[in-house]
């Protein structure tokens, strides 16, 4: 089953929510929240989606893009407000589509802002979360990871502009968060000049995702 549900985002544009499920009795629901310009077709999102579908999840993909107009012309506050309002609308739709069972949230970059807001609301039950390249240079995401009640896996590169040892150390004090720092990788979890090495990192991230699902 593959269904596309179109909602209106915070500025009145269409935002597609795609639902994929191959099982009559899914083991849970998984929500995929991509980056601002790192789409649901990009490698980390694509392979995470395929893995979760094959694992028997009802997968819900939010298909947005915040790297073009009118977002490029917004002030920082307008941009942040639009993203977070969209996050509320997406989670509202997920609540309507969610099957019985657990909710796994997989977010990348700006998607982790939506996750952080929802974690702070503390209104969802039976949730696990995977935070890919979380925006821990900002207070919203860093504080959410420090305080979240969701069993979580956080993955970030030490060459990511969002990374700092101090933020990583603060996050790691939360016993519910397993923080993985991949040396030498950037905000795309890639090496700047090593294609084959970057492919190995992609495999490493998917293996971490599988272990997290098995252990949590």
C-alpha positions in Angstrom: 0.0 0.0 0.0 1.2 3.4 -0.9 -0.9 6.5 -0.3 -0.2 10.2 -0.6 -1.9 12.6 1.7 -1.6 16.3 0.9 -2.0 18.8 3.6 -1.5 22.6 3.7 1.6 23.8 5.4 2.0 26.9 7.5 2.2 29.3 4.5 -0.6 27.6 2.6 1.5 25.5 0.2 0.9 21.8 -0.4 2.9 19.4 1.7 2.8 15.7 0.7 2.7 13.0 3.4 3.4 9.6 1.8 2.3 6.5 3.6 4.0 3.1 2.7 3.0 -0.2 4.3 3.5 -3.7 3.0 2.1 -5.5 6.1 -1.5 -6.1 7.2 -0.2 -6.0 10.8 2.7 -3.5 10.9 5.1 -3.7 13.9 4.8 0.0 14.4 4.8 3.4 12.6 8.0 5.1 11.4 8.0 8.8 10.6 10.8 10.1 8.3 11.6 13.9 8.6 14.3 14.8 6.1 16.6 17.9 6.0 15.9 21.3 4.6 17.3 20.3 1.2 18.3 16.7 2.0 15.2 15.1 0.6 13.4 11.8 1.3 15.2 10.5 -1.9 18.7 11.3 -0.5 20.8 8.3 0.6 20.3 8.3 4.4 16.6 8.8 4.1 16.2 6.5 1.1 17.9 3.5 2.7 16.3 4.1 6.1 12.9 4.1 4.5 13.6 0.9 2.6 15.0 -0.8 5.7 11.9 0.1 7.8 9.5 -0.9 5.1 11.2 -4.3 4.9 11.2 -4.6 8.7 7.4 -4.4 8.6 6.8 -0.8 9.6 4.1 1.6 8.4 6.4 4.3 7.1 5.3 7.9 6.8 7.4 10.3 4.8 7.1 14.1 5.1 8.1 15.6 1.7 9.1 19.3 2.3 11.9 21.5 1.1 13.1 24.6 3.0 16.0 25.5 0.7 14.1 27.5 -1.8 11.7 30.5 -2.1 9.9 31.8 -0.2 12.0 30.4 2.6 15.2 31.8 1.3 13.8 35.3 1.7 12.5 34.8 5.2 14.1 36.2 8.4 15.6 33.7 10.7 12.6 34.0 13.0 10.1 33.6 10.2 11.9 30.6 8.9 12.1 28.9 12.3 8.4 29.6 13.0 7.4 28.1 9.6 9.4 24.9 10.2 8.0 24.4 13.7 4.4 25.1 12.7 4.8 22.6 9.8 6.2 20.1 12.4 3.0 20.5 14.4 0.9 19.9 11.3 2.9 16.9 10.3 2.6 15.3 13.7 -1.1 16.0 13.7 -1.4 14.1 10.4 0.7 11.3 11.7 -1.6 11.0 14.7 -4.5 10.4 12.3 -2.6 7.8 10.2 -0.7 6.0 12.9 -1.5 2.4 13.4 -1.5 0.7 16.8 2.0 0.2 18.2 5.2 2.1 18.7 6.3 5.2 16.9 9.8 5.5 15.5 10.8 9.0 14.4 13.8 9.3 12.1 14.9 12.9 11.5 17.8 14.6 9.7 19.0 18.1 10.4 16.1 20.5 10.3 13.8 17.5 10.9 15.4 17.3 14.3 13.9 20.7 15.1 10.5 19.3 14.6 11.4 16.3 16.7 12.8 18.5 19.5 9.6 20.5 19.7 7.5 17.4 19.8 9.7 15.8 22.5 9.3 19.0 24.6 5.5 18.8 24.2 5.8 15.3 25.8 2.4 14.2 24.5 3.3 11.1 22.5 3.6 7.6 24.0 5.7 4.6 23.0 8.2 6.6 21.0 11.8 5.9 19.9 13.9 8.4 17.9 16.9 8.5 15.6 18.4 12.0 15.3 20.7 12.2 12.3 23.0 15.2 12.2 20.9 17.0 14.9 21.1 20.8 15.1 22.8 20.7 18.5 24.5 24.1 17.9 21.0 25.5 18.7 19.4 25.5 22.1 16.1 23.8 21.0 17.6 20.6 19.7 20.5 20.4 22.2 18.2 20.9 25.2 15.7 18.4 23.8 18.4 15.7 23.5 19.6 16.5 27.0 16.1 16.0 28.4 14.2 13.7 26.1 12.3 10.8 27.6 12.5 9.0 24.2 15.0 6.2 23.8 17.2 7.8 21.2 20.1 7.3 18.8 22.0 10.4 17.8 24.5 10.3 14.9 26.7 13.2 13.9 30.1 13.9 12.4 32.8 15.8 14.2 33.3 17.9 11.0 29.6 18.9 11.0 29.1 22.6 11.5 26.6 21.7 14.2 29.0 19.6 16.3 30.9 20.6 19.4 32.5 18.4 22.0 30.7 20.4 24.7 27.2 19.7 23.2 28.1 16.1 22.6 29.2 15.7 26.2 26.0 17.3 27.5 23.8 15.0 25.3 25.7 11.9 26.5 24.7 12.6 30.1 21.2 11.6 29.2 21.1 7.8 29.8 18.4 7.4 27.2 20.5 8.8 24.3 23.2 6.8 22.5 25.3 9.4 20.8 27.5 8.2 17.9 30.2 10.6 16.6 31.7 9.6 13.3 35.2 11.1 12.9 35.9 13.1 9.8 32.4 13.3 8.4 30.4 16.4 7.7 26.7 17.5 7.9 25.8 14.9 5.2 27.7 12.2 7.2 30.2 12.0 4.3 33.9 12.6 3.9 34.8 15.6 1.8 37.2 13.7 -0.5 36.5 10.0 0.0 33.6 8.6 -2.0 34.1 5.0 -1.0 34.7 5.9 2.6 31.4 7.8 2.5 29.6 4.7 1.2 31.1 2.8 4.1 29.7 5.4 6.5 26.2 5.0 5.0 26.4 1.3 5.7 27.7 2.0 9.2 24.7 4.3 9.9 22.2 1.7 8.6 23.9 -1.0 10.8 23.5 1.4 13.8 19.9 1.9 13.0 19.3 -1.9 12.9 21.1 -2.4 16.3 19.0 0.4 17.8 15.8 -1.2 16.6 16.9 -4.6 18.0 18.0 -3.2 21.4 15.3 -0.6 22.2 
